[in-house]
Amino acid sequence: MSEIRAGKSVTIESAISSIPDGARIYLAQGSGTPFKFLEELDARRGNFKSLEFVSAFLLDTPAPMNHLGKPFSWRSLQPSAACRHVLDSPHFGIVPGRYSDLTGLFDPNAALAADVMICQVSSPKANGNMSLGTGVGGHVSLLKKAPLVIGQINPLMPYVHGDGECHRSDFDLLIQIEEPLKELTPAKSDPISIAIAGHVGQFIENSSTLQFGIGAIPDAVLSTLGQRVGLGLHGGMINDACIGLIESGVVDNLNKGCDVGVSVAAEIMGTRDLYDWVDNNPRIRMANGAWTHGLKGMASINNFVALQSTVEIALDGSCNSEFASGRYISGPGGAPDFAFGASVATGGRAIIAMPATAARGTVSKIVTRLSPGAPTTLPSYTADIVVTEFGAVELRGKTLRERAELLASIAHPNFQNALNT
């Protein structure tokens, strides 16, 4: 395998015919997934006896996922709502893995060595320079390592600075397909998320560096930070809520301890306005998941605040973020990475913020012990701050009995008696 590839422009048909039968194909995740190319590949599925796809978080359902069985099978490290309809398929499997595992897990001779990597990429400049745009995750490392690399040039993919900057010679084959990037609509705030955000805010001081995930709670938290100064961003993603904080100067990234002056993430997911805003924006830098989610990167950060959610938390502080209603619905994602990362960062804090109940108030998310069959996504020794709409408690350094009392105090009142027995 040569480090310099052909960078040859080919037809869709030619690119598909270059994929070896029996190959394992790694797909870019998030807003970088090449959906149109996958539609074309799906339409030609009769040309293959076996193809295995591997992906992480998906914003929509790729066409081949609707035809699992011969020739297609699928492995996911972080199944999303786009995968819900195939969770019980014998041809779909969940591979437990942290986001930081994306770098290395698919290398040659690794456990899930990829034969092919397919991603979207921005239009090449006159000198051949391109960008992976809105996501680098783990697939940026495969530009150099995968036996076959196929890029879908999309004029609507922004050019984003950082580790995703590349050259047409990093690709074996390039095809031209314009398609709107999949969008992640900002979550609407509700009274519960607003109440939770109010409790979280006390732990975000000036000069903190933030990490956050997807959903109404992190968006609500970000909306409350307009009076802070000197904040930084380092983590899994940048979304629409970050635009105002960066443009207003609330986020200036001057106190992070690393990557000074730039907001760093592995993924950009949001609306078209966000994708246009990050295009050639010098204040945004995409980075390999080994840096955004790795201990080395987070250990260099000052006052790191990692904001996560979970499916349920037990009275000892252990969390299950993958299993609900008797089956796996997700993977660990970045939760373990950031929980451990906050513990090694100078002044780091790890926050679990969640509604106190699920299923329209009929199920407590604070439980005596994790559900039977559920994995321990976060062990009890990582527990730090837990927030619900009923308050915030700090578990670090507390005994098991003290933790149980504290967690019960922020459970929904309908469930507190059962938790206190």
C-alpha positions in Angstrom: 0.0 0.0 0.0 1.5 3.3 -1.1 1.4 6.4 1.0 0.8 8.3 -2.2 -2.4 7.2 -3.9 -3.6 7.8 -7.4 -6.3 10.4 -6.6 -8.1 9.3 -9.7 -11.4 10.7 -10.7 -13.8 7.9 -11.7 -17.4 7.2 -12.3 -19.7 5.9 -9.6 -19.9 2.6 -11.4 -16.1 2.3 -11.5 -15.7 3.1 -7.8 -18.2 0.4 -6.9 -16.7 -2.2 -9.1 -13.3 -1.5 -7.4 -14.7 -2.7 -4.0 -13.6 -6.3 -3.5 -16.3 -8.9 -2.8 -16.2 -9.8 0.9 -14.7 -6.5 1.9 -15.2 -4.7 5.3 -16.1 -1.1 4.6 -15.6 1.6 7.2 -18.0 4.6 6.7 -17.5 8.1 7.9 -20.0 9.0 10.6 -22.2 11.9 11.5 -22.6 14.6 8.8 -19.7 13.0 6.8 -21.5 9.8 5.8 -21.6 9.5 2.0 -25.3 8.6 1.7 -25.8 9.2 -2.1 -22.8 6.9 -2.9 -24.3 4.3 -0.6 -27.6 4.5 -2.4 -25.8 3.7 -5.7 -23.9 0.8 -4.0 -27.2 -0.5 -2.6 -28.7 -0.5 -6.1 -25.9 -2.7 -7.3 -26.0 -5.1 -4.3 -26.5 -8.0 -6.7 -22.9 -7.6 -7.8 -21.7 -8.8 -4.4 -21.9 -12.0 -2.4 -20.8 -10.4 0.9 -20.0 -6.9 2.2 -19.7 -5.8 5.8 -20.2 -2.2 6.8 -18.8 -0.7 10.0 -19.9 2.7 11.3 -20.2 4.8 14.4 -23.0 7.4 15.0 -25.3 7.9 12.0 -27.6 10.9 11.4 -29.8 8.9 9.0 -30.2 5.4 7.7 -27.9 4.4 4.9 -29.6 2.6 2.0 -27.8 -0.8 2.5 -29.0 -0.9 6.1 -32.5 -1.4 4.7 -31.4 -4.6 2.9 -29.5 -6.5 5.6 -28.9 -10.1 4.8 -27.1 -11.3 1.7 -25.0 -9.6 0.7 -25.0 -6.9 3.5 -24.1 -7.1 7.2 -23.4 -4.3 9.6 -21.4 -3.6 12.7 -21.9 -0.4 14.7 -19.9 1.1 17.6 -22.6 3.6 18.4 -26.0 2.8 17.1 -28.3 5.8 16.8 -32.0 6.2 16.1 -31.2 5.6 12.4 -30.4 1.9 13.4 -33.4 1.3 15.7 -35.3 -0.8 13.0 -32.4 -3.3 12.6 -31.3 -3.7 16.2 -32.8 -7.2 16.4 -31.5 -8.3 12.9 -29.1 -11.2 13.0 -27.1 -9.3 10.4 -26.6 -6.3 12.6 -24.2 -6.3 15.6 -23.1 -3.8 18.2 -19.4 -3.6 19.0 -18.8 -2.1 22.5 -16.1 0.5 22.1 -15.2 4.0 23.2 -14.9 6.8 20.6 -11.2 6.9 21.2 -11.1 3.2 20.0 -12.0 4.4 16.5 -8.4 5.2 15.9 -6.5 1.9 15.7 -9.4 -0.5 15.8 -9.7 -0.5 12.0 -5.9 -0.5 11.2 -4.4 -3.3 9.2 -4.0 -6.4 11.3 -6.3 -4.9 14.0 -9.5 -6.6 15.2 -11.7 -4.9 12.7 -9.2 -4.1 9.9 -10.9 -2.1 7.2 -10.4 -3.2 3.6 -12.1 0.0 2.3 -12.8 3.4 3.7 -15.5 5.7 2.2 -16.1 9.3 3.2 -17.2 12.7 1.9 -14.6 15.4 1.2 -14.7 19.0 0.2 -14.0 20.1 -3.4 -10.3 20.2 -4.2 -8.5 23.5 -4.5 -6.3 24.3 -7.4 -3.3 22.7 -5.6 -5.3 19.5 -4.8 -5.8 20.3 -1.1 -9.1 19.1 0.3 -10.8 18.6 3.7 -12.7 15.9 5.4 -14.9 18.8 6.5 -17.4 18.2 9.3 -15.9 15.0 10.7 -12.6 13.3 11.2 -13.3 10.8 14.0 -11.4 7.7 13.5 -11.5 7.6 9.7 -8.8 10.3 9.2 -6.2 7.7 10.2 -7.5 5.4 7.5 -6.5 7.8 4.8 -3.0 6.4 5.2 -3.7 2.9 6.3 -6.8 1.5 4.5 -6.0 -0.6 1.4 -8.6 1.3 -0.6 -9.8 4.8 0.1 -12.8 6.3 -1.8 -13.7 9.9 -1.5 -17.1 11.4 -2.4 -16.4 15.0 -3.4 -19.3 17.1 -2.3 -19.2 20.9 -3.1 -21.5 21.4 -0.1 -18.9 20.0 2.3 -17.1 22.9 4.0 -13.4 23.1 4.2 -12.5 22.8 7.9 -9.0 23.3 9.2 -7.1 20.7 11.3 -6.4 17.0 11.1 -9.0 16.6 8.3 -7.0 18.7 5.8 -5.8 16.3 3.1 -4.8 16.1 -0.6 -6.3 14.3 -3.5 -3.2 12.0 -3.3 -4.6 10.7 0.0 -7.4 9.0 -2.0 -7.3 6.1 -4.5 -10.5 7.0 -6.2 -12.6 10.2 -6.2 -16.2 10.5 -7.3 -18.3 13.6 -7.7 -21.7 13.7 -6.0 -23.4 16.8 -4.6 -25.8 16.1 -1.8 -27.1 18.2 1.2 -25.2 17.3 4.3 -27.4 15.6 6.9 -28.4 18.0 9.6 -28.9 17.8 13.3 -31.8 20.1 14.3 -31.1 21.9 17.6 -33.2 20.4 20.4 -36.0 22.5 21.8 -35.6 23.5 25.4 -38.3 22.4 27.8 -38.9 23.1 31.5 -37.0 20.1 32.7 -33.9 20.8 30.5 -34.0 24.5 31.6 -34.1 23.5 35.2 -31.2 21.1 34.8 -29.2 23.7 33.0 -29.7 26.1 35.9 -28.2 23.5 38.3 -25.3 22.7 35.9 -24.3 26.3 35.5 -22.9 26.6 39.0 -20.1 24.2 38.1 -19.0 26.1 34.9 -16.7 28.9 36.0 -15.0 31.5 33.9 -12.0 30.1 32.0 -13.5 26.6 32.0 -13.1 24.3 28.9 -16.3 22.5 28.0 -17.2 19.2 26.4 -20.8 18.3 25.7 -23.0 15.8 23.8 -26.2 15.9 21.8 -29.6 16.9 23.1 -31.8 19.4 24.8 -29.8 19.5 28.1 -26.4 20.5 26.6 -28.1 23.0 24.3 -29.9 24.5 27.3 -26.7 24.6 29.3 -24.8 26.4 26.5 -27.7 28.9 26.2 -27.1 30.0 29.8 -23.4 30.9 29.4 -23.7 34.3 27.8 -22.2 36.1 30.8 -19.1 33.9 31.2 -15.7 34.9 30.0 -12.7 33.0 28.8 -14.4 29.7 28.0 -12.9 27.0 25.7 -14.3 24.1 23.7 -12.6 20.7 23.4 -14.5 17.5 22.7 -16.6 15.4 20.5 -18.6 18.0 18.7 -19.4 21.5 17.7 -23.0 22.4 17.1 -25.2 25.5 16.3 -25.2 26.6 20.0 -21.5 27.2 19.8 -21.8 29.9 17.1 -23.1 32.6 19.4 -20.7 31.8 22.2 -17.7 32.0 19.8 -18.8 35.1 17.9 -19.6 37.0 21.1 -16.2 36.2 22.6 -17.5 34.2 25.5 -15.6 31.3 24.0 -12.1 32.5 23.2 -10.1 29.4 24.0 -7.3 31.4 25.6 -7.2 29.5 28.9 -7.3 25.9 27.8 -3.7 24.9 28.2 -3.6 23.4 24.7 -4.9 24.4 21.3 -4.9 28.0 22.4 -7.3 30.2 20.4 -9.2 27.5 18.6 -12.3 25.3 19.4 -11.4 21.7 18.9 -13.7 18.8 18.0 -13.9 15.5 16.2 -17.3 16.1 14.7 -19.4 19.0 13.5 -23.2 18.3 13.5 -25.9 20.8 13.1 -27.8 22.9 10.5 -26.6 24.2 7.2 -25.9 27.6 8.9 -23.4 25.8 11.1 -21.7 24.1 8.1 -21.4 27.4 6.3 -20.0 29.1 9.4 -17.2 26.6 9.9 -16.1 26.8 6.3 -12.5 28.1 6.3 -13.1 29.4 9.8 -9.7 29.8 11.5 -11.2 29.6 15.0 -12.3 25.9 14.4 -10.0 23.0 14.3 -10.9 19.3 13.7 -8.8 16.8 15.4 -8.3 13.0 15.4 -10.4 11.2 18.1 -7.2 10.0 19.7 -6.6 13.7 20.6 -10.2 14.9 21.3 -11.1 11.8 23.3 -7.6 10.6 24.4 -6.2 11.0 27.9 -3.1 12.8 26.5 -5.2 15.6 25.1 -7.5 16.0 28.1 -4.7 15.8 30.6 -3.3 19.0 29.1 -6.5 21.0 29.6 -7.2 23.4 32.5 -10.6 23.4 34.2 -12.1 20.8 32.0 -15.9 20.3 32.4 -17.2 17.2 30.7 -21.0 17.2 30.4 -22.7 13.8 29.7 -26.0 12.1 30.2 -27.0 8.5 30.8 -29.8 6.0 30.7 -29.7 5.2 34.4 -27.4 5.7 37.4 -27.2 3.4 40.4 -27.0 4.5 44.0 -23.2 3.7 44.0 -22.7 6.2 41.1 -22.2 3.6 38.3 -23.9 4.4 35.0 -25.5 2.5 32.2 -25.6 4.5 29.0 -26.2 1.7 26.5 -29.1 -0.5 27.5 -32.8 0.1 27.9 -36.1 -1.8 27.7 -34.2 -5.1 27.7 -31.8 -4.5 24.8 -28.8 -2.5 23.8 -29.7 0.8 22.1 -26.3 2.5 21.9 -22.6 2.1 22.6 -20.3 3.7 25.1 -19.4 6.5 22.7 -17.3 9.2 24.3 -18.7 8.8 27.8 -15.9 6.7 29.2 -13.3 8.8 27.5 -14.5 12.1 29.0 -15.3 10.7 32.4 -11.7 9.5 32.7 -10.3 12.5 31.0 -12.0 14.9 33.4 -10.4 13.0 36.3 -6.9 13.6 35.0 -7.4 17.2 33.8 -6.2 19.9 36.1 -9.4 21.1 37.9 -11.5 18.7 35.8 -15.1 17.9 36.6 -17.3 15.2 35.1 -21.1 16.0 35.1 -23.9 13.5 34.5 -27.0 15.6 33.7 -30.3 13.9 33.1 -34.0 14.1 33.7 -35.0 12.2 36.9 -37.4 10.0 35.1 -38.1 8.3 31.8 -41.1 6.9 30.0 -43.3 9.9 30.8 -42.4 9.9 34.4 -43.2 6.3 35.1 -39.5 5.1 35.5 -36.9 6.5 37.7 -33.5 7.0 36.1 -31.9 6.9 39.6 -32.0 3.2 40.5 -30.9 1.0 43.4 -28.8 -1.0 40.9 -28.4 -1.1 37.2 -30.9 -3.1 35.1 -30.2 -6.8 34.8 -28.2 -7.4 31.7 -27.1 -3.8 31.4 -23.4 -2.9 31.1 -21.6 -0.6 33.4 -20.7 2.2 30.9 -19.1 4.3 33.7 -17.9 2.5 36.9 -18.7 4.0 40.3 -15.2 5.4 40.8 -15.6 7.9 37.9 -18.7 9.4 39.5 -18.3 13.1 40.3 -21.3 15.5 39.8 -24.9 14.3 39.1 -27.7 16.7 38.2 -31.4 16.3 37.7 -34.2 18.9 37.6 -34.4 18.5 41.4 -30.9 19.5 42.1 -27.2 18.7 41.9 -25.0 16.5 44.1 -21.3 15.9 44.3 -20.3 12.2 44.8 -16.5 12.4 44.5 -15.0 11.3 47.8 -18.3 10.2 49.3 -19.0 6.8 50.8 -21.5 4.4 49.2 -24.0 5.2 51.9 -23.5 9.0 51.4 -23.8 8.6 47.6 -27.1 6.7 48.0 -28.5 9.4 50.2 -27.4 12.2 47.9 -28.7 10.6 44.7 -32.0 9.8 46.3 -32.4 13.4 47.3 -32.4 14.5 43.6 -34.7 11.7 42.4 -38.3 12.4 41.5 -40.3 12.6 44.7 -42.5 9.7 43.6 -39.4 7.4 43.8 -37.5 8.7 46.7 -39.1 6.5 49.4 -38.2 3.3 47.4 -34.6 4.5 47.0 -34.3 5.3 50.7 -35.3 1.8 51.8 
